[in-house]
Amino acid sequence: MFSNTLRMEESHSNTNEIRVVLVEDHLLTRIGLRTVLERTPDIKVIGEAENGAIAVELVRQLKPDVVLMDVGMPLLDGIEAARKICSENPLQKIIMLTSHDSEEDIFASISAGAGGYCLKDVAPDRLYTAVRSIHNGDFWLDSAIAHKVVAHYAAKKNITIRKPPEPAAESNGHSHGEELPSLPEPLSNRELEVLKLLVEGCSNQQIANRLVISLATAKTHVRNILNKLAVDDRTQAAVQAMRRGLV
């Protein structure tokens, strides 16, 4: 197993490629993921592991850019493997890959040091974006997962997340049970577009791609949104957006 992966590492020469270690216990799924990942020229699978125990050793040897890790595996599950890997190298970038959206697994994965959480039924283009985003230092969550994270944060803060009012209904933008002060400076139309994508769980790079703007411009919009909403991070911004009916 290790001899094959090490041989693959030695054949790798393109420094622009994102070097990925793929960890998945089902062989056919692993083959499928590898095939999908290598359809794009900037991602290279340099090693594979069938359980968390092998993954820890493989990552130690190959030092990949990104680890794509299944959550449920024998011997050592993905969450424990991520914890061991990050204890040795806190900067290691890991995306957890799973077929379910268990809240327990989501928060355990984040706590273990994973920078992304992706469902296995993700479209190939979204998987590429996840790998690239994590490699660039962003935090990436599948849209369905992002909503659970926001809901969890809201529950901890005793915030009720509601749906925006219907367009035909008269509304001042506040919920019936809670009056929020008006924003000192309203969000521009472009910032509202960025905020909607932020609530969906999009990274800065995804926002840039979706709106066809530069990454620097996307980061500026996100920073301005945080300032206008008077919040410290993206999750708090998403909560404020839903409280105010902005998305």
C-alpha positions in Angstrom: 0.0 0.0 0.0 2.6 2.5 1.1 5.0 1.5 -1.8 2.4 2.5 -4.4 1.6 5.8 -2.8 5.2 6.7 -2.3 5.9 5.9 -6.0 3.0 8.2 -6.9 4.6 11.0 -4.9 7.9 10.6 -6.6 6.2 10.9 -10.0 4.6 14.1 -9.0 6.4 17.2 -10.5 3.8 19.9 -11.1 4.1 22.3 -8.1 0.9 24.0 -9.1 -1.1 20.9 -8.4 -3.0 20.5 -5.2 -1.7 17.2 -3.7 -4.5 15.2 -2.1 -4.6 12.1 0.1 -7.9 10.3 -0.3 -9.2 8.3 2.7 -12.2 6.0 2.1 -12.8 2.5 3.2 -15.1 1.4 0.3 -12.9 0.6 -2.7 -15.4 1.5 -5.4 -16.2 4.8 -3.8 -12.5 5.5 -3.5 -12.0 4.7 -7.2 -14.9 6.9 -8.1 -13.7 9.9 -6.0 -10.2 9.5 -7.4 -11.5 9.5 -11.0 -13.6 12.6 -10.4 -10.8 14.5 -8.7 -8.3 13.8 -11.4 -10.6 15.1 -14.2 -9.3 18.5 -13.3 -5.7 19.4 -14.0 -4.9 21.2 -10.8 -5.8 18.3 -8.4 -3.6 15.2 -8.0 -4.4 12.2 -5.7 -1.0 11.2 -4.4 -2.1 8.6 -1.9 -5.0 6.5 -0.7 -5.9 4.9 2.6 -8.7 2.5 3.5 -8.9 3.5 7.2 -8.0 6.2 9.7 -4.9 4.4 11.1 -3.3 4.1 7.7 -4.3 7.6 6.9 -2.4 9.0 9.9 0.8 7.3 8.8 0.3 8.2 5.1 -0.2 11.9 5.8 2.9 11.8 8.0 4.9 10.4 5.1 3.5 12.3 2.1 2.6 15.7 3.6 -0.3 16.4 1.3 -1.8 19.8 0.7 -5.3 18.5 1.4 -6.7 15.3 3.0 -10.2 14.2 1.9 -11.4 12.0 4.7 -14.4 9.7 5.1 -16.0 10.0 8.5 -17.1 6.4 9.2 -14.3 3.9 8.8 -13.0 0.8 10.6 -10.0 0.7 13.0 -9.9 4.4 13.4 -12.7 6.7 12.2 -12.2 9.9 10.2 -12.8 12.2 13.2 -10.2 10.5 15.4 -7.8 10.3 12.5 -8.3 14.0 11.8 -7.6 14.8 15.5 -4.4 12.8 15.4 -3.2 14.4 12.2 -3.9 17.9 13.4 -2.2 17.2 16.7 1.0 16.6 14.8 0.4 19.3 12.2 -2.2 21.9 13.2 -1.9 23.5 9.7 -2.9 20.4 7.8 -6.0 21.0 5.7 -8.7 18.4 6.0 -12.1 18.0 4.4 -14.5 15.5 6.0 -16.5 13.5 3.5 -19.7 11.7 4.5 -23.1 10.5 3.2 -25.0 12.0 6.1 -25.3 15.3 7.9 -25.3 14.3 11.5 -24.9 17.4 13.7 -22.8 15.4 16.1 -20.3 14.4 13.4 -20.3 18.0 11.9 -19.2 19.6 15.2 -16.9 16.8 16.2 -15.1 17.1 12.8 -14.7 20.9 13.2 -13.5 20.4 16.8 -11.0 17.8 15.5 -9.5 20.4 13.2 -11.2 19.8 9.9 -11.6 22.9 7.8 -14.4 21.5 5.6 -17.4 19.2 5.7 -18.8 17.8 2.4 -21.6 15.4 1.5 -20.7 12.5 -0.8 -23.5 13.3 -3.2 -21.8 16.7 -3.9 -21.5 17.6 -7.6 -18.0 17.3 -9.0 -17.6 21.1 -9.6 -18.6 21.7 -5.9 -16.0 19.1 -4.8 -13.3 20.8 -6.8 -14.3 24.1 -5.3 -14.2 22.6 -1.8 -10.7 21.3 -2.3 -9.4 24.5 -3.8 -11.1 26.6 -1.1 -9.6 24.6 1.7 -6.2 24.7 0.0 -6.5 28.5 -0.2 -7.1 28.7 3.5 -10.9 29.2 3.5 -13.3 27.3 5.7 -15.8 25.3 3.5 -19.1 23.8 4.3 -21.7 22.1 2.1 -24.7 24.4 1.9 -27.0 22.0 3.8 -24.3 21.7 6.5 -23.8 25.4 6.8 -27.5 25.8 7.7 -27.1 23.4 10.6 -24.1 25.3 11.8 -25.9 28.5 11.7 -28.9 27.0 13.4 -26.7 25.6 16.2 -25.0 28.9 16.7 -28.4 30.6 16.8 -29.7 28.1 19.4 -26.7 28.8 21.6 -27.4 32.5 21.4 -31.1 32.0 22.0 -31.9 33.4 18.5 -34.9 32.4 16.5 -34.1 31.9 12.9 -37.1 32.6 10.7 -37.9 32.7 7.0 -38.1 36.1 5.3 -41.7 37.5 5.0 -43.5 36.8 1.8 -43.0 39.6 -0.9 -46.7 40.5 -0.9 -46.9 41.0 2.8 -46.3 44.4 4.4 -43.2 44.2 6.5 -40.6 46.6 8.0 -37.9 43.8 7.7 -38.3 42.8 11.4 -39.9 39.7 12.9 -43.3 40.2 14.7 -41.8 39.2 18.0 -38.6 41.2 17.9 -37.8 44.7 16.8 -34.2 45.1 15.6 -32.6 48.6 15.2 -32.1 49.8 11.7 -28.6 49.3 10.3 -26.6 52.6 10.5 -25.6 52.0 6.9 -27.7 49.7 4.6 -26.2 47.0 2.6 -25.8 47.6 -1.2 -27.4 45.4 -3.7 -24.1 43.7 -4.4 -23.5 43.2 -0.7 -26.9 41.6 -0.4 -25.9 39.2 -3.2 -22.7 38.3 -1.3 -24.6 37.9 2.0 -27.0 35.4 0.4 -24.1 33.3 -0.8 -22.4 33.6 2.6 -25.6 32.2 4.2 -25.5 29.3 1.8 -22.0 28.5 3.2 -20.0 29.7 0.2 -16.3 30.5 0.7 -14.8 33.8 -0.5 -13.5 32.0 -3.6 -16.9 30.5 -4.3 -18.5 33.9 -3.9 -16.0 35.4 -6.4 -16.7 32.6 -8.9 -20.5 32.8 -8.6 -20.6 36.6 -9.0 -17.7 36.7 -11.5 -15.6 39.1 -9.4 -12.0 38.9 -8.1 -11.2 37.1 -4.8 -10.0 40.4 -3.4 -13.3 42.1 -4.2 -15.2 39.2 -2.6 -13.1 39.6 0.5 -13.8 43.3 0.6 -17.5 42.8 0.3 -17.5 40.2 3.1 -15.5 42.6 5.3 -17.9 45.4 4.6 -20.9 43.2 5.4 -19.3 42.2 8.8 -18.7 45.9 9.6 -22.2 47.0 8.6 -23.9 44.2 10.6 -21.5 44.8 13.6 -20.5 41.2 13.8 -17.2 39.4 14.2 -17.5 36.4 11.8 -19.4 34.9 8.9 -21.7 32.7 11.0 -22.9 35.7 13.1 -23.5 37.6 9.8 -25.6 34.7 8.5 -27.6 34.7 11.8 -28.2 38.5 11.5 -29.2 38.1 7.9 -31.9 35.7 8.7 -33.1 37.6 11.8 -33.5 40.7 9.7 -35.0 38.9 6.7 -32.2 40.1 4.4 -32.0 36.7 2.6 
